Amino acid sequence: MKKHLAFLLVFCTTLVFSQSDVKADFDFELQNKGSFSSWYSFGSTDYLVSADSIQTYNGKYSAALSYQGTNYDYKAIGYTLPQNYAGKTITVSAYIKTENVKNGYAGIWIRIDPNIAIDNMSNAGIKGTTDWKKHELTLELSPENTTQIALGGLLVGSGKMWIDQLRVSIDGVDVTQAKVFQKQKFPADYDQSFDSGSNIQSIPTDEITIARLEKLGLIWGFLKYYHPNCASGNYQMDIELLRVLPKVLQTQGSAEFNACLSNWVRSFGTIEKRKKNGLRDSQVKILPDFSWFTSSGFSLELITLLQEIESAERTQKHYNVDFYPEVGNPRFTNERDYEEMLHPDAGFRLVSLFRYWNMVQYFFPYKYAIDENWQAVLKTFIPKFLNAKNETEYTIAVLQLITQIQDTHATLLNKSEVLNTYFGARYAVAKVAFVENRAVVADFYDDELGAKSGLKRGDVIAKIDGKLVDNIVNERLSVTPASNLPTKLRNIATNLLRTNETKMRLEIVRKGKWESIEVSTFSPTEIDVYGRLNKVDTCFKWIDTDVAYLNNGSLKRAYLPKIWQEIRKSKALIIDARNYPSDFPLEVLSRYLLPKKIAFAKFTNTNLKRPGTFTFTKPMFTGIRNRDYYKGKVIILVNEQTQSSAEFHAMAYQTHPNAIIVGTTTAAADGNVSNLVLPGGIYSSFTGIGVYYPDGRETQRIGIVPDVDVKPTVQDIEAGRDTILEKAIEIAKNR
């Protein structure tokens, strides 16, 4: 449930590590006036947090969270660890009991700031009535970049949960005995200049100034990621930009401008020339483009300085970037969030633009697939950022910039209050999908309210509050990040019936006739706008006597040994990948499906010796040698909901000798995600590694291409038909 994942992204972001030891009452035995020692609670007031002496797993008390109100929401208890720990993983376990948990789930949660990792069991939450059982979560640590670690228990929806005997360990060692991480300090860490603002309130947006700022942004990012003395943490590059910016703005004429930049570049110190890089042409997917050195009107002196830095010897260590182990997607480090600056001044808005643009320039593996020239985007967005008059305009400018990279993984991870004001904080009850290029009522977030709304499945929405839907869609395209148009429309559909008003006037077309309907709108506490995502009754069932069905979204690896004893009897297996995997069943299922070990993907990564150079890794394999592999048809269902890990799974299943992909274009964003932060405390992300088929075929912006293309019609929606599944069944039965 995305809604309840989001609360953990924004809660208690101002807490930092203290010097005390772990003193939490993880057994919930110590109380102070009804509250548990060292624990805090947050969330809706429609819930009660209490000590329970009857339902306990161990000791005298457990912590109980119970729903007591009229509007479903969430309640959580939390504890913030007082230290940062040296290790690779953190594991939180607890015994949990539940009673009548509905419209949500119960579970535990961990959050590692700033935006490093989070899990709240949203894909594997506990529902219904269950007895005491141990549950645990494990996340990878990043001690060099961590500012706090928070954890606890969570109840979403209705019902009651009990939690007891919570334990925390670092690499298997109890947290009370774990080694505390001592972070290395760099000169850049001590430079606190401009922490309260740049003192630059406005910057002209005439043609000459914009051209100069564009060149400054190019050089600043190049220095940040290529100059060895910047990489070593000797300089805080946000501050260096703000120091030179007034000087650049005051220059008169090209010669003075070039001299100012040359002196600035020279101030970062001397460098050692790089040795041969040793890369083979066959390994390289992308090389960095430094044609701007000579095409920007720079002086010969400045060009020479830049070329010398490009040729400098660099290490695989950098103050502002490292890479996640094994996967290799970038992890942006030591980036200050300036979260107190809700509407940063003009200087810091430039910091924001330059920071994001250069992260994409050197670390986005699909920069070459962006439709618009990326350098032209920088020039276009300088006046957009400088002219943002308030927090909303600044946030929307960032969202528009993010949209430019055409990546479904690129999104805003917070700023929900600003976006709610912009798109609307209230929702109509209808769930919309774009079918045959029209906005169609496909389902309802609440069936009872849907029946009262006057809307029906299959209704085509033509106007909203007097405005043509086509015009609304055209306006929303620039603020809706996605890799391709079908996924943009998927995301626009989610926001289409949002407003800040309690009523909404819709003009619809039903069976060829126009009608006008006024519908009520609801807050997310009144209807669960995420509740039907991945909602399935089972991960395995029989479609027919010899046609088996697996839902890849709810399938667990642990289920497969037992399930496979049934599936192996079938003549055809339908794998529904129109969802997001709650587990990672790829490897286990492939052992049953495939006759041998087969390559299904390869990746590209960059490196710190030459950022922006992306090279191919060796192919990734799945499956094992298996004479008793599955001999029937394997039919994989995909659509625009098939994204990221779901696409990766489909690539693996596609290697089966009798595999057929059925459906529509997928979300076209495969690969691990890298998170980032911008001034104003704006968190975002983008795809951090390139994912390709073993022969080099693209997946980004293209997705998993169906062998059999099946596009639902408005009539199909009206009739409640799943035409993609129907086509799969037809193929399965066609011998």
N, C-alpha and C positions, 0 to 999 in steps of 0.2 A: 504494500500500500504506500504509494508515493507520498501521500499527504503526511503520513506518520513517520516516514523517513525524513521528511523535510524538517520536522520540529527538532530533531537531533542535530541538524546542521546549524541551527541558529541559536540553540539554547546555551546559555552560560558561556558565551564566547570570550568573556573578559577574564575568566579564571585562568591563572597560571600556576606553575608548580611552586609549592612552598618548600620550606626546609624540614618539615616534620616527617616523621616516619608514618607508615600505614597504621592507623588506629581504628579502622572501621570495624563495626560490629557486624561481620558477615553472617553471623548466626542469629541476628536480630534479638539478642537477649538483653541488651542495655537500652534503657528508655529514659527519656527526660520529658516529663509532662506529656506523655502520650506519643512523643516522637522518637524515632530510632536515632541513637547516637551517631553523629557524623553523616547521616543521610539527609537528603532534601527530596522534596516532591514537587512536581510541576505538571501542568495540563489542566483539564477542565475541572470546574468545581462540582460537576455532576457525579464525581467519584469520591469514595472514602478510602483513605489509607489508615490502617489500624493494625494493632498487634492482636494476634489470635493465640490463645492458650489451649484451644481445643484441637484445632487442625495443625499439627506440627509434624515435621519429619524428624527433627532432632532438637533436643533441649526443651525449654519451657514455652518458647514463643516462635511464631513465624510472622512474616509480614503479609498482610492481606490487602488486596486492592479490589474494590467492588463498585459496580455501577449502581448509582442511586437516583438518577435523574430522568429526564425526558428526551434529551438530545444526545445521540451517540457521539462520542469523541474519543479521547484517550486520557490516561493517567499514567504517570511514570514515577518511580523512585530512582534516585541516582546518588552516586558517590564519585567524587573526583580524586583520583590517586594523587598523593602529594609529591610524587617524584616521577621523573622520566627514567626509563630502565634500559640498560644495555642488553640487547637480545634481538632475536629474529621474529619471535611471535609472542602474542599474548593470548591466553585462553581464560575465558570466564565460564564457569559452570555453576549450576544451581539446581536444586530439586524444586519442581513446580507441580502444583495440583490445581485443577480447574473445575469449575461448576457452571454449566450452561453458558459457555462463552460463545456468543453469536455476533454476527455483523462485524467481525473483526478477528482478533486473536490475542493470545497471551504469549509472553516470551521474555527473553533477556536481551540486553543491548550493550554494545560497546561503540564508543566514538573516539577517534584519535584526531586531534586538531593539530594544525589548521587544515581541515578538509583532506586528511591523509587516508583515512579508512573509516568505514562505518558499517555496522550490521545491526538490524533490530528484528531479525527473524521474520521480516515481512513476507518472505517467500516460503517460510517453513514454520509459521506460527502454530500454536497449540489451540485447538478449537474444541467445543463441546465440553463434556464432562470426563475428566481423566484423573487417575490416581497419581500419587507421588511418583515422579520419574525424573531422572537426571537429564538435563539438557546442557549443551555447551556450544560456545562460539569461539572461533580462533581467527585472529587477524594478524597480518604481517605488521611488524613494527618498523618505524623509521625514526630512531631516536635522535638523529642529527637534526631532524626537521620538526620534531614534536614539541608543542607548547603545553598540551594537557591531554590526559586520558580520562574519560568519564565512562561510567558503566552503571547498570542497574536492571530493574524489572519494569515491564510495560504491559498494560492492559488496554486494548483497543476494542471499542464496541461495548456490548453488554455482557453481564455475567460476573463472575468472581474468580480471582486467582490467589493462590498462596505461594510464597517463595521462601525457601529456607536453605541453610547450609550453602551459601554462595562462596565460591572459591576463585581466586585469581592466581595465575601462574605465568611466569616468563620463561619460555623454553623449558617448561616442565618443572621449574623451581618455584616454590611458593613465593608470592610477591614480597612477603616479609623478609625473605632471605635473598631476594634477587639483587643483582648488582645494579647500583644506581649509575646512570649515564652522566658523564661529565662532558658537556659540550665544549668543543674547542672555540676559543674566541679569536676573531679576526679584526684587523683594523677597521674594516667596514662596519662592524657591530657597534663600535664606539662613536661613530659619527651620527649624532642625533639632530643635526641642523635641519631646519624646515619641518620638524615634526608637527608643528602647529599650523603649517601652511607655507606656501612659497612666496607670499606677499605679491604675487602677480595676479591681479584680479581680472585683467582683460588683455587680450592680444589682438592686434589688427588682423583682419582676414583679407587684406588686399592681395593681389596676385603675386607680387614680389615677396611678401612676407610668407605666404603659404609655400612658395617654391623653396625658400630658405629653410623653413621648418621641415619640409620634406627631406631635404638633404641632411639636416641635423639629425632627424630620426634615423636615417640610414646609417650615418656614421656612429651615432650613439649605440645602436644595437650591435653593429659590427665590433666596436670596441668592447662592449660588454661580453660578448661570447668568443671573440677571437684574440683579444690582447691578453697575453699571459699574466700581466700584472693585475688585470681586472679579474681574471679567473682565479687568482690566488687569494682574493678577498681583501686586497689592499684598498679598494675603493668601493664606496656605496654609490652605485651608478645612478639611482634616482636623484641623489643629492648632487652628484657631479653634473647631471643634466640641468638641474635648477640653478646651479652656480654659473654655468656658461650661458644659459638662455638669455638673461638680460644683455650680456655682451653681444651675443649674436643679433638681437633685436636692435641694438644701437649702431650696428655697422652701417657704413655708407659706401655703397658701390661694391662691385664684385671683388676687387683686389683686397679691400679691407675685410670683407666677408671671408675670403679664402685664407687670409693671414690669421684671422681670429680662429678659424677651425684648425689650421696647421699648428698654431701654438697650443691649442687645447689638446690635440692628438699627441703632440710631442711631450706634453706634461705627464703622460702616463708612464714614461720611462723607456729604457732601452730594452731590446729583445734579442733573442738568439735565433738564428735562421734554422728552419726546419730541415730535417733529413728527408730522404725520399719516402713517399707514403706507402709504396709497395702494393697498391690496389690493382687488381686485374680488371680490365674493362668488363668482363663477364659478371663481375660481382656488383658493379655499380648500376643502380637504378636512376639516381638523381645526383647531379653535381650542383653545388651552390653557384648562383649567378652573381658575378661581381662585375658585370658589364657597366654598372652604374659608376664604377670608379672613373671611367673615361668618358661617359656620356652625360655627366652632370654639370659640365662646365667648370670642374675643379682646376686649380692651378697645377702645374707640373710638380711643384713641391708637395702639395697635398696628395696627389695621385701616388707619388713615390712613397710617401709615408704609409698610405693604406696598403700598397702592394707589399711593403716590407712586413707589415703586421700579418697580412694574409700568409706570408711565407715563414712566419715565426714557428719555432718549436713549441708545441703545447703538450700538456700531459692529459691523462684521463680523469683529472680531478678539477672540479670547478665550484666556485663559491655559490653560484646561482643555479646549477643543474647537476643532478646525477641521474642514474638510471635504476629502475626497479630490477632486482635480481632475477635472473633467468629469462624474463620476458624482454626487458630492455627498453620499455617505453620511458620517456623522460619524466623525471620528478623535479619540479621547479622548487628550488630551495631559497631560503633567506630573502623571500620577497615580502616586503612590508605591506600590510593590508590597509593601513591608515583608515580603519573602520569608523573612527569618529568623524571623518570628513564625509558626511552623507552626500553633500554636493561639493566635491573638491574644487578648489579655485582653478583658474585657467592653467597655471603651471602644472598642477597635479593632474589635470585632465589630459594634458599632453603626455605626462608620465604614463598614464593609463593607456592611451592610444599607442605610444611607442613600445611599451612593454608587451602588449598583446600582439601587435603587428610583428615584432621581432621574434617572439616565441613561435609564431606561425612560420616566419621566414626561415628559421633555422631548425625547427623541431617538428613541424607538421609533415608527415610522410607523403601527403597527397596535395601539396601546394601546386604541383603541376596540373592537377585536375580542376583547379578553380577556374571558372569561366572567365572572370575578369582578371586582367593583369594585376598582380598583387601590389606592385609598386604604385600603380594608378589608384588602387584602393586607399593607400596611405594618404595620397594627396587629396582625394575626395573627402576623407573623413577628418582631416585637420579642421576645416571650418565647422563641421558637424559637432565635434567635441568642444571647440572653443565657444560656440554659440549656445551650448546647452545651459539654459538659464536657471534650472533647478534640478532637484534630485531625480524627478521623473524623466526629464529630457535627457539627463546624463545617462540614466539607466537604459533608456530606449536607444540612445546612440550606441551604447555598448552592445545591446542586443542586435542592432542593425549590423554592427561590425562583425559580430559572431556569425550572423547569418551569411555573411559574404563567403565564408570558407566552405559552404555547402557540405556540411558534415552533420549527420543526424546525432552524433555524440556531442556536438557543440551546443551548449545550452547554458542558461543561467541557473545555478544551483540554489540561489537564495533570492533575496529581494522580493519575496512573495507579496508583501504589503504594497509595494510600488506597482507590481504587475497586476495585482488585484484591482487597484484603482484604475489602471490603464485598460485592462481587458474586462473588468467587472468582477465583483466579489461574489455574485449570486449566479446560480445556474437554473436554466429551465430543466425539466425532468427528462426531456428527450435526449437520447444519445444519437448523435448525428454521424453519418458516414457519407463520403462522396462516392456516388454510384452513377455511372454513365455521365460523369462530369456535373452531376447535380447533387445538392445537399439534401439528403434523404433521412427521415426518421428511421433509424435501424433498430432501436431498442429503447428501453427506459431504465433509468437508474433505480427507479422504484415502480414496480408494476401497479400498485394500488393508486399512487399519485398519477402515474401515466394514464390509467383508465379514466381518471377524473379530468385530465388536461384537455380532452377533446381531440388530441392528436392520435394518429394511428400509424403503425409501421407501414412504410411505403409512401407516406406523405412527402411530397417534394416541397422544400422550403424555398420560396422565391424571393420574399422580402422579409426583413427584420426591422421593425419600427420604421417602416416606410423606405428603407434603404435596400436596393437590390443586393442579393447575396453575391452576385458576380463582382460588384464593386467592392464589397467588404473583403472578398477573397483577394482581389488585386491589391488592396491596402495592406492586408496582413502578410502578403508574401515576403515583404522586406523585413519583417520582425518574426519570422518563423523559420528557425534553422532546420535544415534537413538536407540529405544528400541528393534527393531527386523529388520530382513533382508529386508523385503519389504519396510520399511520406510527408511532404509539406501539407498536402491536403488532409492527410490523417491527423496531423497536429492542429491544423486550422479548425477541423471539425470539432475537436475537443473544446476549443475556445469560442466557437461560433455563437452559441446561445448563452453567452455570459453578459451580465449587465450589473449595474449598481442599483437598479430600480427593482421594485417588488413585482412589477408586471412587465410583460413583453408582448407586443403585437406582431403576430406572424401572418403573412399571406402565404398560403400553401396551395399546391395543386394536387387534388385527389381524384383519381380516375378521370383526368382531363378537365376537371372543373376547378375554378379558383374559389377559395374560401378565405375569410379573415377570422383569425382566432386570437383571443387574448389569453395568454398563459401566465400562470404564477411562476415566480422564481424562488429559489431556496438557497440557503447558505450550505456550505459543505458539512455543517453539523446536523442539518436536517435531511439531506440525502447523501449517500455515500457515492461520490462520483468516481471512486476508484474500486469500488467493491466488486465489480464484475470483470475486472481485469484477470485473465487467467483462471476464471471460475470454471471448474470442471468437477464432475462427480466422481471420476475415477481416472487413473492413468492407463488402464488396460480394460478392453472389452472385446467381445466378439461382434463384428458387424453382420456376419453371416456364418454359416457352418464352417467355412474354411477361409474366412477373411478376418484377420486380427487387426486391432487398432491400438496404437500407443499414443498417448499425449506426452510429447517431449517436455512440456512445461511442468507437469506434475510428477514425471517419472523420476524415481530415485534409484541410484545404483544398487542399493541394498535390496530392492524389490526384484531385480532382474533374474537371479538364479531360480527363484520360484516361478516367476511369470514365464520364463523362457520354456519351461517344460510344457506349457500350453501353446505358446506361440510357434514352437518348432513343428507343430502338427499342421499349421495353416499352409495354404497355397499362395497367400498374398498377405503382406504386412503393410498397413498404412501407418506412417509416422507423421503425426500432426505437429508441425513446427511453427504454427501460427500463434506463437506465444513466446515467453522467455523462460529458459530452463531454471528451475528452482534448485537443481543439483547440476552435476556435470557428468551425465551418463554416457557421453560419447565413447570413451575408451572401453568401458565394460560392454556396452551394446555392440560395438564394432567387433569385439572378440567372438561374439555369436554370429554376427552377420557375415563377416568377410572370410574368404578362403585363405588369405595370407596377409602379411604386413604390406600396406599400400600407402604411398605418399598421397596426401590430399591437400597440403598447403605449404607455402613458404612465406617468409616474412622479410621486411626491410627494417633496418635500424640505422640511426645516425650515431656519431661518436663525437667526443670532445676534442679530438685532435683536429678535426675539420668539420665543425657543425654545418649541417645542411647537405652533407654527403650521405646519401642513403644507399646501403649495400644489402644485397640478398644474403639471407642465412641459408643453411642447409634445409632441405624439405623436412616437414613434419610427417610422421607416419602414424597410422592407426591399424588396429587388427593384429592378429597372430596367425600362424599357419594352423589351419583348421579344416580337416577333411569333412567334418560334419557341419560345415557352414550352412547358412540358410539358403536354400535353393529356389525359394519362391520369389515372386515379385516384391520389390520394396518401393512403395509409392510415398513420396515425401510431399507434404502439403505446406505451401508457403503463401504469404501475402505481405502487405506492408507492415504487419505486426511482427514479422520475422526480422529480428534485428540483432546485430552484434553476436553474442554467444549462440543465439539461435541459428544465425547464418553459418557460423563456424561448424555447428553440429550438422547442418544440412550438407555442407561441403564434404564432411567425412562420410555420412550415410550415402552420399551420391556416388561413392566409389564402388558400391555393390554392383556386381555384374548385371543385375536386372533392375537397376534403380531408374525411377522415373520421377521427375519433379513436376508437380501439378499445382497450378494456382496463378498468382500475379506477382508483379515485381516486389522484391523485398526492400527493406529500409536502407540497404546499401551502406552500412557503416560497421565494418568488421574490424576487430583489433582492440587491444587493451586501451583503456582511457587514461589520459593524463589530466590532472586537475591543476588549476592555476587561480591566482587571486589578483585583483586589481584594486587601485585606490578607491576608497569608499566601501571597502569590505565586500566587493562583488566577487563571488566565486563562479568559475566557469570550468569548462573542460573541452578537450577535443581528442580525436583518435590519435594514439601515440605511436603505433607501429603500423607498417603497411602489411596487408594480408592479400596474398595472391594464390592462384592455383599453381601447382608445381610447374606448369609450362609457362608461367608468367602472366596468364590472363588476369584481368583486373576484376576486383569485387567492389571497390569503393565507387559510389555513385551509380554503379551498374546493378549490384546485388547478385543474388542467385537467380539465374535466368531459367524460367520454367521450360520444360520440354513440351508441356501441354498447357497453353495459356487459357485460363478460365476466368472470365470477368462477370461477376454477378450483375443482374439487371434490377431495375426498380421493382419489376413484377416479382422477382425472386425474393427481395426483401419483404414485400407485402405478403407473400405466401409463406414466409418464414423458412425458406429453403436454404440449405447450405450447398450451393452448387459445386463448390470445389470438392467437398467430400463426396457428393453424388458422382462427380466425374471420376474420382479415385475409385469408388466402388464399381463403376462401370468398367474401368480398366482392369480392376482386380478380377472381375468375373469373366472378362473376355479372354478365353484361353487361346 
